[in-house]
Amino acid sequence: MRRVLSFLTDLVPNNNKPWFDANKGRYKEAQAIFNDFAAELIERVGRFDPEVRGLTLKDCTYRFYRDLRFSKDKTPYKKHFGVFIAKGGKCSGHSGYYFHIEPYHAGYLDGHLMCCGAYNPESKVIRSIREEFMLNGEALLKAMNKAEGFEPEWDGALKRIPKGFPQDSPYAEYFRLKKVLITRRFDDAFLFKDDLVKRVADLFGTCTEFNTILN
């Protein structure tokens, strides 16, 4: 993954078409390395989560070229590579497993991370998850705690408990969540050690119960 990160690091201050065209070979090499990793990760996650078996690379990965139509930021290329493994694929709305490589301070998620859960769920889905916390909070917290090194993602949470949910519930703080994710950040050293795909799959394996409950 050193060449992947090297390409992304150089792209961050040079996010323009002339530089990208001059470095197209490096991009293709980085994309191929990441896609090989992602394909094996999809297969390994399918070993312990039958809901994602049979997914393809296209089902789980993203275009590197940004959609600029409604964005004030007109830089043409993403500064990261990511793969999201979920039942039905990346656009299904289901909870899943996400792996992300990005140079520190690149301005998107500012570093590498793994996360599991539901990102930006529809209003009816987040309400259903809040009700699950209300009725089955102990099981959800146990599932969170089984996820090795992962922590709840509080960024963007509501300031107040939404209407219709008890403020005196032992799980009241979780009603404020707008995205229900557990996240584990990691450094370059983790990325460069041997057996990366096995280590990532093993960590995702500790999140399976959490995703199963959410789905």
LOLOPA-423530 format. One line per 5 residues: number of its first residue (from 1); their letters; for each residue x, y, z of N, C-alpha, C. Coordinates in pm, whole numbers. Layout:
residues N
NUM) a) X Y Z X Y Z X Y Z | ...
END
This chain:
residues 215
1) mrrvl) 81 -122 0 0 0 0 85 128 0 | 216 113 8 302 232 9 284 315 -118 | 274 248 -232 260 321 -358 122 386 -369 | 22 323 -310 -112 382 -308 -110 512 -228 | -54 506 -108 -50 624 -22 41 732 -81
6) sfltd) 151 691 -144 242 787 -206 170 865 -317 | 93 794 -399 18 861 -505 -83 960 -446 | -159 916 -347 -261 1003 -287 -197 1125 -220 | -86 1104 -153 -17 1214 -85 28 1320 -185 | 81 1276 -298 125 1370 -401 7 1437 -471
11) lvpnn) -106 1367 -479 -224 1423 -544 -285 1539 -466 | -281 1530 -333 -352 1628 -249 -319 1773 -287 | -190 1811 -299 -162 1951 -337 -161 1973 -489 | -189 1868 -565 -184 1877 -711 -311 1823 -775 | -425 1857 -714 -552 1799 -758 -605 1877 -879
16) nkpwf) -543 1849 -993 -582 1916 -1118 -555 1822 -1234 | -618 1848 -1346 -610 1757 -1460 -470 1747 -1520 | -396 1857 -1539 -261 1843 -1596 -171 1751 -1513 | -171 1768 -1380 -88 1682 -1296 -137 1538 -1304 | -268 1519 -1297 -323 1383 -1300 -289 1314 -1431
21) dankg) -303 1385 -1542 -271 1325 -1672 -125 1285 -1680 | -37 1367 -1622 106 1337 -1623 140 1220 -1533 | 52 1190 -1437 75 1082 -1341 -29 971 -1355 | -88 958 -1474 -194 860 -1497 -145 717 -1470 | -19 691 -1503 36 559 -1477 39 526 -1329
26) rykea) 75 624 -1248 76 603 -1102 -65 579 -1050 | -162 654 -1104 -301 632 -1063 -346 491 -1095 | -319 446 -1217 -362 312 -1257 -297 204 -1170 | -170 225 -1137 -101 131 -1049 -165 130 -911 | -190 248 -854 -251 257 -721 -391 195 -721
31) qaifn) -468 223 -825 -602 167 -834 -598 15 -841 | -505 -40 -919 -494 -185 -932 -456 -250 -799 | -363 -188 -727 -322 -242 -596 -441 -241 -501 | -512 -127 -496 -626 -119 -404 -737 -215 -445 | -764 -227 -574 -870 -317 -618 -839 -463 -586
36) dfaae) -713 -502 -598 -675 -638 -560 -700 -661 -411 | -662 -562 -331 -688 -569 -187 -838 -579 -160 | -916 -492 -223 -1060 -486 -199 -1129 -616 -239 | -1089 -674 -352 -1151 -799 -397 -1127 -911 -297 | -1005 -919 -244 -978 -1023 -144 -1052 -995 -14
41) lierv) -1064 -867 23 -1135 -833 146 -1283 -871 134 | -1344 -844 19 -1484 -882 -2 -1501 -1032 17 | -1410 -1109 -40 -1419 -1255 -28 -1402 -1300 117 | -1308 -1240 188 -1283 -1280 327 -1400 -1242 417 | -1459 -1123 398 -1574 -1084 480 -1691 -1178 454
46) grfdp) -1705 -1223 331 -1811 -1317 298 -1799 -1451 368 | -1680 -1483 417 -1661 -1609 489 -1735 -1609 623 | -1743 -1491 688 -1811 -1486 819 -1945 -1413 814 | -1973 -1343 704 -2102 -1276 689 -2166 -1321 557 | -2254 -1420 563 -2313 -1474 439 -2396 -1373 361
51) evrgl) -2439 -1264 426 -2521 -1164 358 -2446 -1092 247 | -2313 -1094 250 -2236 -1020 150 -2166 -1111 49 | -2191 -1240 57 -2127 -1332 -37 -2177 -1305 -179 | -2085 -1313 -273 -2121 -1294 -412 -2111 -1151 -462 | -2080 -1056 -373 -2063 -917 -416 -1939 -904 -505
56) tlkdc) -1946 -813 -600 -1833 -788 -690 -1761 -660 -649 | -1647 -639 -711 -1570 -517 -686 -1654 -394 -720 | -1727 -400 -830 -1811 -287 -872 -1920 -258 -770 | -1970 -362 -704 -2075 -345 -603 -2026 -265 -483 | -1895 -265 -460 -1842 -217 -331 -1743 -101 -340
61) tyrfy) -1699 -65 -459 -1600 43 -472 -1661 162 -546 | -1585 272 -549 -1638 400 -595 -1553 459 -708 | -1616 546 -787 -1543 621 -888 -1441 714 -821 | -1325 729 -884 -1223 818 -831 -1247 963 -876 | -1323 977 -983 -1353 1110 -1037 -1473 1168 -962
66) rdlrf) -1460 1289 -911 -1565 1349 -831 -1679 1403 -918 | -1800 1398 -865 -1915 1461 -929 -1917 1608 -886 | -1891 1697 -979 -1874 1839 -947 -2000 1922 -968 | -2109 1859 -1011 -2227 1936 -1052 -2284 2024 -941 | -2285 1974 -819 -2349 2049 -710 -2250 2083 -599
71) skdkt) -2122 2083 -632 -2018 2104 -531 -1946 2237 -553 | -1923 2309 -443 -1843 2431 -451 -1695 2397 -470 | -1655 2281 -420 -1518 2234 -437 -1505 2173 -577 | -1429 2236 -662 -1418 2191 -801 -1293 2108 -829 | -1224 2063 -724 -1112 1973 -749 -1168 1844 -809
76) pykkh) -1107 1795 -917 -1172 1688 -995 -1158 1547 -941 | -1065 1523 -848 -1038 1385 -807 -1051 1368 -656 | -1093 1251 -617 -1098 1219 -475 -956 1205 -421 | -943 1218 -290 -811 1209 -227 -799 1081 -144 | -883 984 -176 -887 861 -98 -933 746 -185
81) fgvfi) -909 624 -134 -970 503 -188 -1053 440 -78 | -1169 386 -114 -1254 322 -14 -1329 204 -72 | -1364 111 15 -1447 -4 -23 -1551 -25 86 | -1678 -36 47 -1788 -56 141 -1859 -186 107 | -1854 -280 200 -1907 -415 179 -2035 -429 259
86) akggk) -2148 -435 190 -2278 -441 257 -2374 -525 174 | -2469 -586 240 -2573 -663 172 -2637 -577 62 | -2636 -628 -61 -2695 -554 -172 -2603 -451 -235 | -2483 -433 -180 -2388 -339 -237 -2388 -203 -170 | -2301 -116 -218 -2272 12 -152 -2390 108 -149
91) csghs) -2485 92 -241 -2599 185 -247 -2727 127 -188 | -2716 15 -119 -2836 -57 -73 -2902 6 49 | -2826 85 125 -2879 140 249 -2860 50 369 | -2803 -69 348 -2780 -160 459 -2651 -123 535 | -2643 -169 657 -2520 -154 735 -2413 -245 676
96) gyyfh) -2288 -204 691 -2181 -283 634 -2045 -248 690 | -1942 -283 613 -1803 -272 654 -1730 -179 556 | -1670 -72 608 -1604 26 521 -1457 39 558 | -1371 37 455 -1227 55 472 -1184 174 386 | -1100 261 443 -1071 391 381 -923 425 397
101) iepyh) -858 461 286 -719 509 287 -718 655 242 | -661 740 324 -652 883 291 -535 945 366 | -452 1026 301 -343 1093 373 -398 1183 485 | -322 1193 592 -363 1280 702 -374 1425 655 | -473 1495 707 -497 1636 676 -529 1660 528
106) agyld) -583 1558 462 -622 1576 321 -754 1649 308 | -829 1657 420 -948 1742 419 -1081 1673 403 | -1082 1541 387 -1210 1470 377 -1238 1402 510 | -1180 1286 534 -1190 1222 666 -1060 1233 743 | -959 1292 681 -831 1323 747 -763 1201 808
111) ghlmc) -745 1099 727 -670 983 772 -737 852 737 | -667 744 770 -717 610 740 -817 566 847 | -913 485 808 -1008 433 907 -1082 311 855 | -1137 237 950 -1234 132 924 -1360 170 1001 | -1475 144 946 -1597 165 1023 -1703 64 983
116) cgayn) -1795 42 1073 -1905 -51 1050 -2034 15 1095 | -2143 -15 1024 -2272 39 1063 -2343 106 948 | -2430 201 983 -2517 269 886 -2477 416 875 | -2427 457 758 -2388 595 734 -2501 669 665 | -2544 780 724 -2647 865 664 -2773 787 626
121) peskv) -2829 711 720 -2949 633 688 -3071 722 667 | -3170 672 594 -3295 744 575 -3363 766 710 | -3452 865 715 -3516 901 843 -3591 783 904 | -3659 704 822 -3733 590 877 -3638 483 931 | -3520 474 870 -3422 375 916 -3361 420 1048
126) irsir) -3322 548 1058 -3262 594 1183 -3363 588 1297 | -3490 613 1267 -3593 599 1371 -3603 454 1417 | -3598 362 1323 -3604 220 1357 -3485 180 1444 | -3366 234 1412 -3247 203 1491 -3259 261 1632 | -3313 382 1643 -3334 442 1776 -3432 358 1858
131) eefml) -3534 308 1793 -3630 221 1863 -3563 92 1907 | -3469 43 1825 -3394 -77 1863 -3310 -50 1986 | -3247 68 1993 -3172 105 2113 -3265 111 2234 | -3385 165 2215 -3480 179 2325 -3523 44 2378 | -3544 -53 2288 -3598 -183 2326 -3491 -288 2350
136) ngeal) -3376 -271 2284 -3275 -377 2286 -3135 -317 2300 | -3127 -209 2379 -3002 -136 2392 -2887 -217 2447 | -2916 -304 2541 -2809 -384 2602 -2740 -471 2499 | -2818 -534 2411 -2760 -619 2307 -2676 -538 2209 | -2725 -418 2175 -2649 -333 2083 -2516 -288 2144
141) lkamn) -2518 -251 2271 -2394 -209 2336 -2297 -325 2349 | -2347 -444 2377 -2260 -561 2383 -2195 -586 2248 | -2274 -570 2141 -2220 -589 2006 -2114 -484 1975 | -2138 -360 2018 -2038 -253 2000 -1909 -288 2073 | -1923 -335 2195 -1806 -364 2277 -1726 -483 2224
146) kaegf) -1790 -571 2148 -1719 -683 2088 -1631 -639 1972 | -1663 -525 1914 -1588 -474 1799 -1453 -421 1847 | -1347 -489 1812 -1215 -466 1870 -1155 -332 1828 | -1147 -239 1924 -1086 -109 1898 -1175 -8 1829 | -1302 -41 1808 -1396 50 1743 -1471 131 1848
151) epewd) -1500 258 1813 -1573 347 1903 -1691 409 1830 | -1800 441 1901 -1914 507 1836 -1872 640 1774 | -1931 673 1661 -1903 797 1589 -2007 901 1626 | -1964 1004 1703 -2058 1105 1753 -2063 1229 1666 | -1979 1238 1567 -1977 1356 1480 -2114 1374 1413
156) galkr) -2171 1493 1426 -2299 1522 1363 -2420 1481 1444 | -2400 1431 1566 -2513 1387 1649 -2601 1506 1687 | -2729 1479 1710 -2822 1582 1755 -2779 1635 1891 | -2808 1762 1918 -2775 1820 2048 -2873 1776 2155 | -2995 1744 2113 -3099 1703 2208 -3156 1568 2169
161) ipkgf) -3214 1502 2265 -3282 1375 2238 -3408 1404 2156 | -3429 1335 2046 -3545 1364 1961 -3678 1332 2030 | -3782 1400 1985 -3915 1379 2042 -3959 1234 2023 | -4030 1186 2124 -4082 1051 2117 -3993 947 2180 | -3875 990 2230 -3782 896 2293 -3755 941 2436
166) pqdsp) -3755 848 2532 -3744 884 2673 -3607 940 2710 | -3606 1055 2776 -3480 1117 2815 -3416 1045 2933 | -3494 966 3005 -3438 896 3121 -3393 754 3086 | -3393 719 2959 -3347 586 2918 -3197 573 2942 | -3148 457 2984 -3003 439 2998 -2930 448 2864
171) yaeyf) -3005 445 2754 -2944 453 2621 -2980 584 2551 | -3022 684 2630 -3073 809 2573 -2971 878 2482 | -2843 874 2519 -2745 944 2437 -2737 886 2296 | -2769 758 2281 -2762 696 2149 -2880 736 2061 | -2988 788 2120 -3100 837 2040 -3058 960 1958
176) rlkkv) -2951 1027 2000 -2907 1149 1932 -2830 1121 1803 | -2789 998 1783 -2708 965 1666 -2785 985 1536 | -2721 1046 1438 -2780 1061 1305 -2720 960 1207 | -2602 912 1240 -2542 800 1168 -2495 702 1274 | -2520 576 1253 -2492 477 1356 -2370 397 1312
181) litrr) -2253 448 1349 -2126 391 1306 -2035 366 1425 | -1956 263 1414 -1843 245 1504 -1717 251 1418 | -1618 325 1466 -1502 360 1384 -1372 324 1454 | -1277 280 1375 -1142 255 1426 -1044 322 1329 | -968 417 1377 -866 482 1295 -734 406 1310
186) fddaf) -650 419 1208 -520 351 1214 -416 434 1140 | -290 406 1167 -182 487 1112 -115 418 994 | -15 486 938 56 430 823 123 298 857 | 175 285 979 244 162 1017 151 42 1007 | 27 59 1050 -72 -49 1038 -94 -84 891
191) lfkdd) -97 18 807 -123 -1 664 -11 -78 596 | 112 -58 643 228 -113 572 272 -250 622 | 220 -295 734 258 -428 785 205 -538 695 | 269 -654 704 226 -769 623 85 -813 659 | 24 -886 569 -109 -948 590 -217 -844 621
196) lvkrv) -213 -730 552 -311 -625 579 -453 -675 561 | -480 -743 451 -618 -784 424 -668 -881 529 | -583 -970 578 -624 -1064 683 -652 -990 813 | -565 -894 847 -584 -821 972 -712 -737 968 | -739 -674 854 -861 -594 841 -984 -684 848
201) adlfg) -981 -796 777 -1095 -888 780 -1119 -941 921 | -1013 -972 993 -1028 -1021 1130 -1095 -915 1219 | -1057 -790 1202 -1118 -682 1280 -1264 -663 1241 | -1293 -668 1112 -1432 -658 1069 -1515 -775 1123 | -1451 -890 1139 -1522 -1005 1195 -1575 -980 1334
206) tctef) -1510 -891 1409 -1557 -860 1544 -1678 -766 1541 | -1712 -714 1422 -1825 -620 1408 -1951 -686 1351 | -1943 -813 1319 -2053 -878 1249 -2183 -872 1327 | -2177 -897 1456 -2299 -896 1537 -2364 -758 1536 | -2283 -654 1540 -2335 -517 1536 -2410 -492 1406
211) ntiln) -2349 -527 1292 -2415 -507 1164 -2541 -592 1151 | -2536 -713 1203 -2652 -802 1194 -2772 -743 1266 | -2750 -687 1384 -2860 -625 1459 -2916 -505 1383 | -2827 -421 1330 -2874 -302 1257 -2951 -339 1131 | -2909 -443 1065 -2977 -484 941 -3109 -555 969
END
